[in-house]
Amino acid sequence: MTTSPLLELNDGHRMPQVGFGTYSIADPDTFVAAIEAGYRLLDTAKRYENEEQVGQGIAASAVPREELFVTTKVPGDDQGYDSTLASLEGSLERLGLDDVDLYLIHWPLPRVDRYVDTWRAMIELRERGLTRSIGVSNFLPEHLDRLVEETGVVPAVNQVELHPYFPQAEQRAADAERGIVTQSWSPLGRKSDLLDHPTIRAIAEKHDVDPGRVVLRWHVQLGVAPIPKSATPDRFRGNLDMFSFELDSEDMDRIADLDHGGRIGGDPRTHEEF
């Protein structure tokens, strides 16, 4: 069984580099199977409406809770100091857990302008021991800097859309400068033709692997932390095979040429998640 290497976070904790995305999955047996396959990080959110099922999968798994890394997120309509405190308590109740390993602000929602107060609440939640690490999702450099300027606390993780069509070089550099681990959602470019692109397919044939493994290996070699999502056991088991081969510099250069700067998801400057 293959498991992911661990990344050091800026708060002293460690996080598996590769996780299991749970968006749109609600079958506890799928989460049990993912854990049995070797995944140790499960990424959920209140907005996904599956925290209860994720918790059931964790409880049914033979792997001890302390060997798992569980992430959830505060949604836009729970942003604000008091509502963030209550939101995590609700998530823990649904998950059936005493704490989570990572708690994220799902989107910055700059028009609403509550993300600094939300961050202050998350700092308190960490101090209470209800989450070990705190971070953000979809935050731009200016949002990160405002958090640090107003609270003095740097996020441990920034989870952003990232795939070969949208590799986010500037955002990755901004995160690294601040000591933040970049985690990638939609790492396989959902709802796009990425896995059918001739370049990806040619590299896959060269290494005798499927296209998804090529893309996930690219993430790992960039030093980011992908969280692929699949409800198909053969596929999510196969995804962990990304550690059995290595892309060479030519492969990496060819994939870099796929960048066309287009997002699949929302723009953090304007997206509102309610």
TAJO-V107961 format. One record per pair of residues at least 6 apart in sequence whose ideal C-beta (glycine too) atoms are under 6 Angstrom apart, sorted by the first residue. I is the first residue (numbers start at 0). J is the second residue. D is the distance in whole Angstrom. If there is no record, write none. Layout:
# TAJO-V107961
I/J/D  I/J/D
This chain:
# TAJO-V107961
0/37/5  1/37/5  1/239/4  1/242/6  2/37/5  2/39/6  3/15/4  3/16/5  3/17/4  4/16/5  5/13/4  5/15/6  6/14/5  6/16/5  6/180/6  7/13/6  8/14/6  8/132/6  8/155/4  9/153/6  9/155/5  9/178/4  10/132/5  10/155/5  12/131/5  12/132/5  14/68/6  15/39/5  15/40/4  15/68/6  16/224/5  17/225/6  18/40/3  18/42/5  18/226/4  19/33/5  19/38/4  19/41/5  20/42/5  20/226/4  20/227/6  20/228/3  21/43/5  21/49/6  21/53/6  22/47/5  22/228/6  24/230/5  25/49/5  25/52/5  27/52/5  27/55/4  27/56/4  29/230/6  30/53/6  30/56/3  31/56/5  31/59/5  31/60/5  32/232/5  33/235/6  34/60/4  34/62/5  36/236/4  37/239/5  39/67/6  39/68/6  40/68/4  41/53/6  41/69/5  42/70/5  42/226/5  43/50/5  43/53/5  43/71/5  44/71/6  44/72/4  44/105/6  45/74/5  45/90/6  46/74/5  50/90/6  50/93/4  50/94/5  51/93/5  54/94/4  54/95/4  68/100/4  69/99/5  69/100/5  70/101/4  71/90/5  71/99/5  72/103/4  72/105/4  73/83/5  73/86/5  73/104/6  74/105/5  75/106/6  75/108/5  75/272/4  75/273/5  76/273/5  77/86/4  78/113/4  78/117/5  79/113/5  79/116/6  80/116/5  80/119/6  80/120/5  83/117/5  83/120/4  84/120/5  87/124/5  87/129/6  98/129/5  99/130/5  100/131/5  101/132/5  102/121/6  102/130/4  102/133/5  103/134/5  103/135/6  103/136/5  104/114/6  104/117/6  104/135/5  105/136/5  105/272/6  106/137/5  106/270/6  106/272/5  107/114/5  107/138/5  107/142/5  107/267/6  108/271/6  115/149/5  118/146/5  118/150/6  121/133/4  122/152/5  124/130/5  125/133/5  132/155/4  134/154/4  134/155/5  134/156/3  135/154/5  135/157/5  136/158/4  137/159/6  137/267/4  138/157/5  139/267/5  140/173/4  147/153/5  153/177/6  154/179/6  156/180/5  156/182/5  157/174/5  157/179/5  157/181/6  158/182/4  158/184/6  159/170/6  160/184/6  160/185/5  160/262/6  160/264/5  161/167/5  161/183/4  162/185/6  162/186/6  162/188/4  163/254/5  163/257/4  164/188/5  164/193/6  164/257/6  164/259/6  165/262/6  166/258/5  171/181/5  174/181/5  180/224/6  181/223/5  182/224/4  183/218/6  183/223/5  183/225/5  185/263/6  186/218/5  186/225/4  186/227/5  187/211/6  187/214/6  187/227/6  194/210/4  194/211/6  198/253/5  199/210/5  199/213/6  200/210/6  202/213/5  202/250/5  203/209/6  203/210/5  203/213/5  206/244/5  212/240/6  212/241/5  215/225/5  215/238/6  215/241/4  216/241/4  216/246/6  217/254/5  218/225/4  220/246/6  227/238/5  229/235/4
